[in-house]
Each structure stands twice: as C-alpha cells, then as structure tokens.
Amino acid sequence: MIQLENWSVVISEPDYYNQYQPPESQHRCLHGIAVNHPSFPANTEVTTSDIVGVNKRLITTRSGSMYELGQPDPTYVQWCMNKGLHIPTEDCPIVDKCLKHTTPIGGSS
C-alpha cells in the first residue's frame, strides 16, 4: 500500500479547456509525499486522482489506488483550524466536511 506523508486534501486543477467549470464538478484529491509508490521514486510529491472512499486512514482514489495516510501537512492543519473545519487526527484524518471545503493546489484560500 502507498504511504502518503505531509498530505492535504486539495481541489484538482480546473479543466484547461473548461474555464467555467462549476464548483460541483471540482474533484477532491490528496496531495503529499508518496513514500512507496510503485510508479514513482521514493519521497516523490504527488497529487492523487479523486477521492472515492475513506476508511479512517485508508483512502481509495478513482484510479483504484489505496493510500495509507501518515502525518498531515502542518500548514493544512493550521488552514483547517483557521477555517473552523475538521482538524485531521490519527483516528479521523478526513471527514466529508473537509472534502467539501478544501484549498486549491498551490492556493492559500
């Protein structure tokens, strides 16, 4: 299983050809450091495909990959705190509330 460290929940980049993409069609993904991804060298920064399943620290993405979450990005944790959102914990790293309110990749919303 792929371990993801220093992770955050992000909104994928908008479709380049569809600049008027409605918010409901935006995809929530994970962004972080993949420790043992079979397709990338160790400690590669990655953004996953859409999150489709959450079982505590085990996340399934649209591509079928499964990720085990390690420690979240401290900046992401602080952002969640500032926005009054769920604070990622060991037992409950991601909840629907966080999936609906995320920061764009590279953004500081």
N, C-alpha and C positions, 0 to 999 in steps of 0.2 A: 504494500500500500504506500502511496505517496504521502510523505510528511510535508506539511506546509507550515513554515515558521514566519514570524513577523508579518502576519496576514491581516487583511482588512476586507470588508465587503465593499465592492465598488460597482458602479454602473459602467457597463461596457461602452466603448466609443460609439457614437451615433453612426448610423449607416452613411457613408460618404455621399452616396447618391440620393439620400433622402434627408435633407437638412431639416425638414419639417416633421420629423419623427415624433409621434405623440408620446407622452410620458408612460402610458400604459404598455407601450411596446418596447420600452427600455429593459435591458436584461441585467439581473444582479449576478455578479461573478465574485470570485475570490482573487485577491492579488497578494502575492507574498514570495517567499523564498522556498523553492522546491528542493528538499534535501535529497531525495532518492527517486527522482522522476526517471522512468525508463527512456524517455526521449531527449533528455537534456543533461548536461554535465551537472554534477553536484553543486548545490547552492546557487542555482540559476533563478533569477527573478522571473516569475510567470504570472499570467492572468488566465484564469480558467474559463471554460465555457459556462453557460448559465447554470446556476444552482437549481437543481430539481428535487433534491432530497436532503433533509437534515436529520441526523440521529445523534444527538449530543455532539461529540467531537468528530463524527464521521460524516463527511459531506459527499454527496453524489452530484456530478455535473451532467449536463445534457450529452456530452460525448461518451458518458459511461464511466469516466474516471472516478475513482474514490480517493478522497483526501482525508488524512487524519490531521486535525488542527493542533499545532503546537501553541506557542505563545503569540498573542495578537500584537500588532504594531502599537507601541505606546502612544503614538500620535493619533491613531484611530480610536483607541480607548478614550483619550482626552477629548476627541471630537464628539464621541457618543455622550460623554459626560456633559459637555457644553450644550449639546442639543437636547438633553433630557431623554436620551434613548437608552435602551438596554445596554448595560455595561457587560462586555464579554467576561464570563467566568469559566473556570475549569469544567463545572457541571453543565453550564448552559452558555456556550460561546455565541450562538446565533439563535435569534428568535424572529418571528415574522415581522415584528416592529422594526428591527434593524434592517431586514430585507427590503422594507418599503421606504426607508429613509437612509440613503447612503450618499457618499460623496463621489463625484466623478473621478475617474483615474486622473491623477495629477492635479486634481482640484482641491480647493480648501473651503468648500461651501460650509 
